[in-house]
Amino acid sequence: MANSLEVISNWIGAVSATIGAIGQTNKLFENHYIGQQLSVIGKGGQGVGSALVAILEDNPQAEVGNWLIASGASTVAYINARELPKEFKKDILNPKNLFENLQQKDLKDIENRQIAIIGNAMQSIGAYLIAIEKEHPKKVLGLKVQSVGALIEAIGEYKKLYSQEEIAQLLAVLGGWLQSIGTTLVAISVTEEYEQRKTYVLNN
């Protein structure tokens, strides 16, 4: 049964996933620098939340899954932080010819996309590993939605690798909000388990 620290850790992950989704939505509407900052905070927070859950987890497979989510989210946060200067240029120095130059992929851009694909894929695999070990229906659903969201974000990064920027950002927004919904469902289910535990202790 859940304890208070597990509840807090899951809500850190859920709130952070929502911040990340808001960041991706900002980038969809050309607020690149603000969106990128929110993405760094969101993915970083997801990494912290999942790491705390992993430490508290007593199921080995679920522990591995949470460490995968923590590692993957932290990896994407690092890549997003590396790209903050480029996103700043898109917002502040925005002549059309400069924007087109920024779209040309150099080796660093390619490396960033490849690492981000791996990071999101790790999150997807981690969430799925946890889902197949859990029994609470809302938690299982949330983890599967989270897994699909992370996979869609990975596909978005793949599209960005080939300069399909518009579809890539749409996928990033969709994937981000699915992760927000999924992590929130998990946090709600953990909270419910904690409340049930408190009620049981008070009545016995």
C-alpha positions in Angstrom: 0.0 0.0 0.0 1.1 3.5 -0.8 2.7 5.8 1.8 2.7 9.6 1.9 6.2 10.0 0.3 5.0 7.8 -2.6 2.0 10.0 -3.1 4.2 13.1 -3.1 6.7 11.5 -5.5 3.9 10.6 -8.0 2.4 14.0 -7.8 5.8 15.6 -8.5 5.9 13.4 -11.7 2.4 14.3 -12.7 2.7 18.1 -12.2 6.1 18.0 -14.0 4.6 16.1 -16.9 1.9 18.7 -17.2 4.5 21.5 -17.1 6.4 19.7 -19.9 3.1 19.4 -22.0 2.5 23.2 -21.5 6.0 23.8 -22.7 5.5 21.7 -25.9 2.2 23.6 -26.5 4.0 26.9 -26.2 6.5 25.8 -28.8 3.6 24.9 -31.1 2.6 28.5 -31.0 6.1 29.8 -31.7 6.9 30.6 -28.0 10.1 28.6 -28.4 12.3 29.9 -25.6 9.6 29.8 -22.9 8.4 26.4 -24.1 11.9 25.0 -24.0 12.4 26.3 -20.4 9.1 24.6 -19.4 10.2 21.4 -21.1 13.5 21.4 -19.2 11.6 21.9 -15.9 9.0 19.3 -16.8 11.3 16.5 -17.9 13.7 17.2 -15.0 10.8 17.0 -12.5 9.6 13.8 -14.1 13.1 12.4 -13.6 13.1 13.4 -9.9 9.6 12.1 -9.2 10.3 8.7 -10.9 13.6 8.3 -9.1 11.9 8.8 -5.8 9.2 6.3 -6.7 12.0 3.8 -7.7 13.7 4.2 -4.4 10.4 3.4 -2.6 9.3 0.6 -4.9 9.4 -3.0 -3.5 8.7 -4.7 -6.8 12.0 -5.3 -8.7 10.4 -5.0 -12.2 8.5 -1.8 -11.3 11.7 -0.4 -9.7 13.6 -1.0 -13.0 10.7 0.6 -14.9 10.8 3.7 -12.7 14.6 4.0 -13.1 14.2 3.8 -16.8 11.6 6.6 -16.7 13.8 8.7 -14.4 16.9 8.1 -16.7 15.0 8.8 -19.9 13.3 11.9 -18.6 16.5 13.3 -17.2 18.3 12.6 -20.6 15.6 14.5 -22.5 15.8 17.4 -19.9 19.5 17.6 -20.5 19.0 17.7 -24.3 16.4 20.4 -23.9 18.8 22.4 -21.8 21.5 22.1 -24.4 19.1 23.5 -27.0 18.0 26.6 -25.0 20.4 29.0 -26.8 19.0 27.9 -30.2 15.4 28.4 -29.1 16.3 31.8 -27.7 17.6 32.8 -31.1 14.4 31.6 -32.7 12.3 33.9 -30.5 14.6 37.0 -30.2 16.4 37.0 -33.6 13.6 36.0 -35.9 14.3 37.2 -39.5 13.1 34.5 -42.0 16.5 33.9 -43.4 18.0 33.3 -39.9 15.1 30.9 -39.1 15.8 28.9 -42.2 19.5 28.7 -41.3 18.6 27.4 -37.9 16.5 24.6 -39.5 19.6 23.2 -41.2 20.7 20.1 -39.2 24.3 20.0 -38.1 26.0 17.1 -36.3 25.1 18.5 -32.9 21.4 18.7 -33.9 21.4 15.1 -35.2 23.1 13.9 -32.0 20.5 15.7 -29.8 17.6 14.2 -31.7 19.1 10.7 -31.5 19.6 11.0 -27.7 16.1 12.4 -27.2 14.7 9.5 -29.2 16.5 7.1 -26.8 15.4 9.1 -23.7 11.7 9.0 -24.7 11.9 5.4 -25.7 13.3 4.6 -22.2 10.4 6.3 -20.6 7.9 4.4 -22.8 9.5 1.0 -22.0 9.8 1.9 -18.3 6.1 2.8 -18.0 5.0 -0.4 -19.8 7.2 -2.5 -17.5 5.5 -1.1 -14.5 2.0 -1.4 -16.1 2.3 -5.2 -16.5 3.2 -5.5 -12.8 0.4 -3.5 -11.3 -3.2 -4.5 -10.6 -5.0 -1.2 -9.8 -7.1 -0.6 -13.0 -6.6 3.2 -12.9 -2.8 2.8 -12.3 -2.5 0.3 -15.2 -4.4 2.6 -17.5 -2.4 5.6 -16.5 0.9 3.8 -17.1 -0.2 2.6 -20.5 -1.3 6.0 -21.5 2.1 7.4 -20.2 3.9 4.7 -22.2 2.1 5.6 -25.4 2.7 9.3 -24.8 6.4 8.8 -24.5 6.5 6.6 -27.6 4.7 9.4 -29.6 7.2 11.9 -28.3 10.0 9.6 -29.5 8.4 9.4 -33.0 8.1 13.2 -32.9 11.9 13.5 -32.3 12.4 11.0 -35.2 10.3 13.3 -37.5 12.3 16.3 -36.3 15.5 14.5 -37.2 14.3 14.6 -40.9 13.2 18.3 -40.6 9.5 17.5 -40.5 9.1 20.2 -37.9 5.3 20.8 -38.0 4.3 17.2 -37.6 7.1 16.7 -35.1 5.8 19.5 -32.8 2.2 18.2 -33.1 3.4 14.8 -32.0 5.4 16.3 -29.2 2.3 18.2 -27.9 0.1 15.0 -28.2 2.7 12.9 -26.5 3.3 15.4 -23.8 -0.4 15.7 -22.9 -0.8 11.9 -22.9 2.0 11.7 -20.4 0.4 14.4 -18.3 -2.9 12.4 -18.3 -1.2 9.1 -17.6 0.9 10.3 -14.8 -2.1 12.1 -13.2 -4.1 8.9 -13.3 -1.3 7.1 -11.6 -0.9 9.8 -9.0 -4.7 9.7 -8.3 -4.6 5.9 -7.9 -1.7 6.1 -5.5 -3.5 8.8 -3.5 -6.6 6.5 -3.4 -4.5 3.6 -2.1 -3.0 5.9 0.6 -6.4 7.1 1.7 -7.7 3.5 1.9 -4.7 2.5 4.0 -5.3 5.4 6.4 -9.0 4.4 6.7 -8.0 0.8 7.4 -5.5 1.8 10.1 -8.0 4.1 11.8 -10.7 1.4 11.8 -8.5 -1.4 13.1 
